[in-house]
Amino acid sequence: MRKNENPPAEATAFLNARLVDPASGKDEPGGLLVKDGVIADLGGHLRRNAPEQVRVVDCKGHVLCPGLIDMQVFTGEPGQEHRETLKTASHAAAAGGVTTIVVMPDTEPVIDQVALVDFIQRRSRDNAVVNVHAMAAMTRGLKGQEMTEIGLLQRAGAIAFTNGKASVANTRVMRNVLLYAKDFGALICHHTEDPYLTEGAVMNAGEVATRLGLPGVPTAAETVMLERDVRLVELTGGRYHATTLSCSESLAVIRAAKARKLPVTCGVSVNHLTLNENDIGSYRTFLRLRPPLRAEDDRTAMVRGLASGDIDVIVSSHDPQDADVKRHPFAEAADGAIGLETLLAAALRLVHSGEIGLLPLLKAMTINPARLLGLPSGRLEKGAPADLILVDLGLPWVVDKALLRARSKNSPFDESKMQGRVLTTMVAGNTVYQYAPAGRE
Amino acid sequence: MTSSFVNASFTRRHLLTCEELKAGEINALLELADKAVESNRQVIKKRDILRGRTLINLFFEASTRTQSSFELAGKRLGADVMNMNVSNSSVSKGETLIDTAMTLNAMRPDILVVRHHAAGAVELLAQKVDCSVINAGDGAHQHPTQALLDALTIRRAKGRIAGLTVAICGDIMHSRVARSNINVLNTLGARVRVVAPSTLLPPQAERLGAEPYTDMMKGLEGADIVMMLRLQKERMQGSFVPSTREYFHFFGLDHEKLARAKPDALIMHPGPMNRGVEIASTIADHSRSVIRDQVEMGVAVRMAVLEAMARLLPNH
């Protein structure tokens, strides 16, 4: 659902900007004009001079780029509103420079019917400040047994289909879903963890888990499922996206699939690009994730996979969990971490450390997900929606969970030092976030 | 009417599949069937071609129309017809198919009409008995008399079959009707399309001579014949198709989809219909629907098959 119901009162000119467009690969000084909610003009000729009667924003040489698109956001609406609502998630997104969120169907009830997609769209239209799209369940109740009405859900606006946090263990069901979805060109996004190998396990299997005395998940739990899925894609021809990979062996599977021209893509969460199992330290439950944080070698492999293009998409995997389910012994705590507000800042760590360039990093959060989902945003281009962010790449700040907008505060980056901050977030020509120094926003 | 009738006739001991039937054989059967239609429309319908002969209807799978159609066809040709109800038979007591066949064979029938839920079962049975066997449907394999009655219906309504475009829509994967029709219509020179969601399309259907479509709007474009298939209830609750609602939306025959076919396109269905699942109720009763004609042609075609076989029975 696009937030263009209220056309902005005035046109805006961004002058003196560093225009960064991952779609075209351009990174150059210039300016950009927003009119009627879309990008009306852009380029070097707008660097210093704005047309008359428009609001002027002096970017002071900071980066102006497309707003981020986050393909994996869990909320608690409907059913668990105390964790997060579409409204609070959208404010967290805006503060993090995310202008489009795709919400997952793992709610109560599960988003597996047309009326519930309508519900998400209506609640987002009325309450959210960024674009919200619903990813619908591909099996009823996410139980992995019976296909949902993929055709009708797509007509209603479901942007893609997923089994949420649960992998479909039944191979026949997965085959039929891929086969059926193909007829509608629908994208199947699948979490790849073998449910039997992960049963009871709470972190990556290996030395750290052994020291901590915690049951571990081998990386094979992921590759077993991914390799099966790739075979099924080959059999069916269905469009497939592995949502959040975590280990280097998985990338080998993806590379082989892409080399065979299969319609396979994959994503990674920003957590798996910037954290590893050692960060769990003394049983920090905010770092209990699915898939689990892996070894440092796997993290660096994921970063290399991102740089090489083997990984298509970065997601926050924003998963709000309240203290009631997190303040427990590690093995008994819930999985998941919030991430919308820290997505860009955490990802920029990789740029500052020289592990990846700004353009390939942004690509995985703008044009790549846009293309995968068929969205018109994610690019700096005349006529594209004015979903934009102005970013000060160097601004230092410290994550303070008290200041985070998300309703749940389970951030793995709490008290972390960050460098790089969103100054302005614009959605369809409307400013939905404006940075002010800590505490005074 | 055609030279093929003069030159060729149906001279097989069994009718098990449509795969090997030649155009001449099919046309010969259709000629006989045309005559049967005429005789069935007389006040006195009974003839004596099969007088003294015994026809056993052996149905391992429930059927109303096919079984009664064969029964009527046999009786109109003067045969003694016996219906073997499976629930009353020794089959439900654990007897194997072959033992059942041997038992029946000992009763010395002349013609066995067999329906079985397993593909290939009728052929297996035919190898073990001394009489003629007609396949009345074996699993998802073949249902020859259905394809012949469909061909007869089309030929009588359109005057020809060669050159027509026939779209067979629905559960192709599990359909013996689809497979038999693909064979017969191809042999007679029609262009055959199969229209279904990918989950209900068997792999490599094009190798059987049918052009596959997963978009019904495209699949019906310019079709002369729209042949709907029945979707069984257990297949429309999430395994192959998400729901009856979604199936009807994308693959049910309604006015919007029918408008893509030729203005004089005929609507067919082998029955029994699921109104509102694969076919809108108003379409089933449409002026271009020949669904009831198919039932009448069914009796005639089965009489034609029995008549052709009677000529070959020993001591005729």
Interface residues (C-beta under 8 A of the other chain):
Chain A: T139 R140 Q145 E146 M147 T148 E149 I150 G151 L152 V173 N176 L179 Y180 K182 D183 T236
Chain B: P197 S198 T199 T214 D215 Q237 G238 S239 F240 V241 P242 S243 R245 E246 H249 F250
